[in-house]
């Protein structure tokens, strides 16, 4: 009995010691004395891992997040060109991805098709190695990227081309964020010649596709189809240009339902290769077939027709095609940029 009492007493001592240790370990860690000079945190919910903002330039992009910050744009193109000041709202915008990179074109007028951008005041920027989904900042004076910037006012006969090899006296930025574009450019002409230029354009809106085919009635434009394939049939005395809305239509059989077929005499091919127009005036036998209906210059209300290859590269298999049909109400305007197939 005395032995049992001794065992129970020892057990109670052990349990009491364990309970005391457990309670001691549950106590909170001591709080260090607070610095009396420490200022209170104005934002107690701030993420401790958040990077501090640059107080001198709060819009400085985070290099780890090129998407930020967003750009503000007022859809305006403006320049000061020596003693000429100009400002207009951007009327049309195009964004095109090519195998080489991306091309942005902003015009002050609502042009009928892409080829007409050269008839109005415009900014064209090509950046190699970029896609239409990219967001980036390009420092015009120092960037290592391959680019070309072309600012043109054809009405006043003024133009400026800046690229990776020709940018002496130029400074500024070309920024893109999720399709929003802001470009600021300064050009200091060399002493004794040229004009100083200050230029700015910003745009936040929709982009038209470069590949278009429209029916134009006076000033109204209605889309007919999106050109996706071009076939050049350079066989025989008459050459044909087939344009289809179908992807990868590379044979005459596949082009049996092509929306547009332009037919012209074989001697017009040399003219096209020079980038010049082949027209119904210089080639009366030329025809323009639209959705199965064939048109000739001078027949009915048809005033004329023409086609042009602004760019033709046999090595890469790519071209740019401009084709037009004119009538008393307006006509049809077509533009295509992309790959082609040729039969010879």
Phi, psi and omega in degrees: 000312179298325179293319180296319179298321180295320180296314181297321179297316179298320181296319180296322178296318180297314181297320180296319179296316179299316181298320181295317179297318181298315180296322180296320181289338180278351182289142179294153179294146181297139180274126180292155179298136182280138177292120183296342181267357183287134179275146180293148179288120182286342180227083184294341181268006183294138178294122181296340181269357183290137181286140180292148180276144177287113185294336181275340180211083185295345180265009179299123182295145173283120183299339178275354181219079185294351178287339186248151359273169176292156179258147175258133184223143179247014176056045184230142172247126182217150174209156168240113186242093188056254183257012180249127176245136184220142175208128178211156175285142176293125184263332178206149183219139179232144175224121186232131174260129179239171176300335181275331184166221183231147180234126176249132179228120180241128184237152179277343179252159175275086187288153186287318171217172187304323185299338185280359180300331182287352179269358183225174177288131187208162168238128176238127180232125175248131178232118182286147175076009179249158177241169182292344181267356184284147167243133185197164174242130182239113176278112188300327184278332190234350187299147175270354181286150178276125183211165171216131179238126183233112175254128186217136170238089184292338180294319180262000178070034181244140179205151177220126176244124177236132177215187185299335182257342183232089180215019176299130180085000182256144173212160180140182183227145169241115186241142177227128175224107176049044177090346176277131185241134171225126179230124174239128184222134172238135177234119177260109182294148178296152182301129177095359179189153177087174182243138171285143184225133169240125187224142176212135172221140176220143185212132176221088183196193182275156179245138175275151175288144176293320180278112184216153167218119185239147165263121184248120177245105187055244181260004180266139184237125179238128181290132177263311178192168177257115178294130181233343180217144176227134177234128175257117178255094183260058180234140178085195182276341178242126176266150181229144174243114178262135177231125185231153174277354180276144176285142171056040173274101191242007177230162178298323179297317179293337180267015182299334179247028180301137182292326182228135173226120177255124180245134182210158179299149185301331182288353177281347182297318179298325177295317180296321181296338177274000182084008182267168181275141163257127187229167177290341178285316181276339179226086184302336180280355181296142179225157180230111181259124180238117179049046175088351180256127186264133181240143177234147178298133178087355178261126182066228181261017182280119181271335180168181180199158176199167172211158186207149172246089179301333176213134178218120182230099181294329183294318181266348181072033180234149178210169168238131184237133175236120181224141185218145173235127185247133172226184186292338181267339184155272176135202182239134179235129183230139174219139180219137173228123181162198182281161179214163173241140180235136175248124183230000000 
